[in-house]
Amino acid sequence: MSSFTRFQSYLKKRGISGPWRIEPLINRTFKQTIVIPAYEELEFLPKTLESINKNKPELLEQSLVVVVVNNATHAPQSVKENNQLTLQNLNENIYQFTLAVIDAASSGLELPLKHAGVGLARKIGIDLALPHLTSPYSLIFCTDADTKVGTDYLSKVLQYFESLDVQAAVVGFHHQRSNNSVLDATIRQYEKFLLSTAQKMKDAGSPYGYVAMGSTIVCTAEVYCAVGGMPRKKATEDFYFLQELSKYCGVQTIPETLVFPSSRPISRVYLGTGYRMEQMQKGFDIANLYYSDDAFLNLSKWLQLGSHAFGINLHDILKQLTDIHPNLVEFLESEGIGVVWSKIQYNAPSDTHFIKQFHRWFDGLKTIRFLKSFSS
């Protein structure tokens, strides 16, 4: 296939090698793929697929939708039964797109306990879809089995990537409304926190100012391979994957609201929307998640100083840090500035290269630690 040669190096070094496979056998290529992990999603997955099916027929004809039905070997029996029914029912409907199913739930195909989770399920789906894409510029759409998409989802995203020559982005989202008024108010509060935090990070000068949500990620096949693919993480795979994309090519935010994640309070991992919803139902105050205005102000000052310090030695930088905050030197030393600063300077031939190297070091994770540290 035309794209296989370009992807085979990644697949050989970092790709999934089995025992999973796409069914039924596919002998054609597609301009884009949508990959959906499904774990105990018998009730919600059909609604997700139907929402995709309402997109433009000419785009759906060029779309491969891959559903990865998955569970670990130690999953509860109820989950395994739900997944088996899901596998059976996936063949009942006919769609305008090509539907491919990956069985990672049946005996002998279950996910290994060490890595079982959404990260590995996404990776399996994407890696097996890669040889079926027409080019390195084909788009990989990530979404979830309880998430609906708008009727312009494909057309708007494709237009955004093509017109702006974008390689990675997150799509505007709005959580589905809940019939429970208390739950609905809760999800709106959490959504506001996510969006406002991302905007404040962006306003402070951070390239990591976007909402890291797995159901909103889109990137080209080329950059997916370039950053080493999806992390095999049980949780936060979306955060770390987007962070690598940001370091490599930048992550844009598509402003149109095209993705509608679920608002249900379901706690499968220790982070994420469902986890926070469950926390808040038990009395957790979302105000505790917010970072202070002072923390964002300090972040802005530090990013302005640090990213424009090309050619300035560490001693002179440290002298200026106390003007921002008396604890900033201690924080940055704990993050390894003493070890990395000279290396960044040495490897940057210009101020433009230095800015990129600076943000590769002071990444999204360090930014969150900074905000937590200076909000307390």
N, C-alpha and C positions, 0 to 999 in steps of 0.2 A: 504494500500500500504506500501511497506517495509520501505520507508523513512518517512512516515507521523508521526509516533510516535516521531521521533527525532525532527521534525519541529513543532509539535503541540504547544509546550510551547511558541515558538516565535510567532506563528500565533495567539495564544490566547491573548498574552500580547500586541503585536505590529503590528500584521498583519491586512490586509484589510479584512473587514467582509461583504462587499457587498455595493451596489446591483449588482455589476458586476460579470460576470461569463465567463468561457471559453466556446466557441462554435466552432465546435460541441462537444458533450460529448465525453470525452476521457477516455477509460478504460484500459490503459497500462502505463508503466513507460518508462523513457528515461534516457540516460547517460548524456545528456547535454541539455540546453535550450538556445535559443537566443531570447532576448526580445527587441522589437522595438516599441517605441512610434511613433505614426503617427498623425500629426496635419496638415491638409491641404496638404497632400502629394500624391494626386492622380497621379501626373505626375512622381514622383521620386520613390515611393515605389516599383513598379514592377521591376525596375532596381536593387534595393537593393535585393529583393527576388531572382531574377535571378542570381545575383552574388553569393549568398549563395548556390543556387542550382547547381553550377558548382564545388562544393567541392566533395570529394570522396563519392561515393554512400553508402559505408558501414558505413561511419560516419553520413551521412544524415539520414539513416534509424533509427539511434539512437538519432536523434535530434528533439526536439520540438521547433518550431519557433512560438513565440507569438507576434502578432501585436495588439497594444492597440490604436485603433482609438479613438481620444479624442478631446473634446473641452469643454469650460466652458459654463455655461448657458447664459452668456452675449456675447458670441462670435459673430462676424459679420455673417450675413446671408450667405455670400459667403463662409466662412469657413465651416459652417454647411452643406451647399450643397455639397461642395467638399468632406467632410467626409462621407456623405451619399452615394455618388458615389463610394468612396473608399470601403466602406463596401459591396456594391453590386458587385464590380469588383473583390474583393478578392476571390470569389468562381469560377472565370472563368478559372484559370490556375491550372494545376496539377504539383506538385513538388515531388522530391524524399524524402523530409522531410515531417513530419506532421505539417500542418499549423493550428494554433489555432488563433481565433479572439476574442478579447474582445471589445465589444461595450460600449464605454464611451463617446458617441457622440449623441445618440438618446434621445428623450424626456424622462425624468425620470432617465436617466443614465449619464447625463452630469456631469462633474467634478464640485464640489462645488467651488464657487467663491474664498473663502479664500485660498485654496491650489491649485487651478487649474494651471497646468503647467507640465513641463517634469518630475520633480521629482516624483510627485504623479502618473503620467502615468507609469513611470518605476516601481514604487513600486507595483502598481496594477498588472502589468504583471508578475513580479517576484514572488510576494506572491501567486498568483493563480497558478503559474507553480510549486511551491515547492512540493506539494503533488504528482506530476507526475514525480519526479526525483527518480532514483534508489537508491541513497545513499547520505550521507552527503558530500561525496567527488565529487559528480556530479558538473560539471562546469556551471556557469551562465555567459553567454556572453551578454554584453550590446552593442547595436549599435543604429544607427539612421536611419530614413526612407529615408534619402537622401545620405546615405553612402554606398559605395560598399566595398566588401571584396574580398581578393585574393582567388584563387583556392586552396591554401594550408592553408587557415585561420584556419579551424578546426584541421587539422592534425598537423600543427606546434605548435599551442597553446597547444593542448593536450599533445604532446610530451614534450614540455617545462615544463608543470606542473608535468608530471609523472617522468621525468628524474631528475628534481631538487627539487622535493617535495615542490613545491610552492603552496601557498594558495590564493594569490592575485597578479595581475599584470596589467599593461597597455601594449597595443600592439603597435608596431611601426607603424607609420602612415605617409601618404603623401597626401596632399589635391589634389583633382581632378583638372586636367588642365582646364582652362577657355579659351573659344574662344576669349574673350576680353583680349588683350595683357596687357592692363593697370591693369585690375583686376587680371590677372595671376601673374604679377610682385608684386602686392600688397599682395596676399596671400602667396607668397614665402617669402616676408619680414616678415610677421606675423608669419609664420611657423618657420622661423629662430629665431625670438625672443623667441618663446615658447621653442624650443629645447635648445637654448643656455642658457636661464635662468635656465631650469631644470638641465642642466649639471653643471652649475656654482654652483648651490645650492648643488648638490651632491658632487662636488669637495670640497666645503667648509665644508663638514662633516654632512650635513643635511640628515636625512632619508626621507625627503619630496621632494627630487630631482627627480621628474617625471613630465610629462605633465598631468594635470588633464583634461581629455577630455572624456565625457560620452560615446562616440562611440567606445572607446578603452578599456573599463574596462572588466576584467574577474576575477571571484573569485569562490571559492567553495561555495556550499550551506551552509556548516557548518559555515564558517566565516561570510557569509551574515547574518545569524541569530544571530551569536554571537555579532555583532556590532549594532544590532537593526534594520537592514534593510536599505533600501534607504530612505533618508530624504524626507519629503513632501515639497520640496521647488520649487518655481517657476523658480529659477535660482541657479547656483552654487551648485546644488545637487551633481554633480560629485566631486567637490572639497572637500566638507564635508564628503561624503561617503568614498573617498579615504583616507582622513585624519584619519578617524576612523579605516579603514583597516590597515593603516600604523602603528597606535598605537598598534593595536592588534597583527598583524602578519608580518608586513612589506609589502611593495608593490614593486615588481620587474618590470623591463622594458624588454619586449621581443624585441630583436633587429631587427628581421625581419620586413620589411614593409609589413603589411598584411591588413591594414585598410585604406580606401581612402575616407575621409570626403568630403562633398561638399564645394565649395569655394564661394557660392552665398552670396551676401550682403543682408541678411535678418535680420531685427532687431525685434525679438519677445520679447527679454528680454534685460536687461541693461548691460549684459556682454556676452562673448562668441565670437566665430569666426565671425558669421554673423554680430553681433553688431560692432565689430572692422572693418570689411570690409566696412560697411556703413559709419562709422566714417572717415576712410581713404579716401573713395571716396569724402567726403565733405571737404577734406583738412587736416585732422588730421595727424600729423607727428608721425610715429611709433617710432621715436627716443625718444619721450617723455615717452614711456613705459619702456625703458631700465633702469636698475639699474646700478649705477656706480661701477667701479672696486674697489674703496675704500670701498663701502658698502659690497661687497663680501669678501674683505680682513678682514674687521672688523667682519663680520659674522663668518668667519673661526676662527679668534682668540677667539671670544666669545664662540663658540661651543667647541673649544678645551679646554678652561679654565673651562667653566661651566660643561661640561659632565664628566670631570675628577676631580671634586671637592668633591668626596665622603669623608665624615668626616670633611670637612672644613666648619667652621661656616660662617654665612652671613657677619659678620663684616670684616673678612679677605678677603672674596671674593670681597666685595665692594671696598676695598683698592686697589685691583689689576685692577679694571675696568677702572680707569682713564688712565692707561697705554695704553689701547686699544683705547679709545675715551673719551674726557671730558664729553660728554653728555650721555654716556652709563648708568651711575648710574640712572640718571633721567628717561631714557627710561625704564629700567628694573623695577624700582619702579612703574612706571605707568602700567606695565604689571603684577604687583602683586608679585614680587619676595620676598618682605618682609613678605608676608602672607604665601607663599607656601614653602619657602626654608627649614625651619625646618621640615615641614611635609614630604618633599621628603627625607631628611636625616633620619628621624625617621623610615619611612616605607621601607627603603632600607637596607636589611641585608648584601649586598655585593656591590662592585663597579659595577658589571654587572647589578644588579637590579637598582642601582642608575642611570646608563646611560639610561636605559629604561624609568625610571620615569622622568628623566630630559627631555627627548625628548617628552614624553607624555605631559609635561607642556609646554615646548617651542616648540610648534607645528607648522604646516604649516602656519596657519594664523598669529601667532606671528612672524614667519620668514619673511613673506611678509611685515608686518608692520615695521619690523626692516629694511629691504632693502629700503622701501620707505622713512623711517625716515632718514637714513644715506646716501641717495642719493641726498637729497635736499641741 
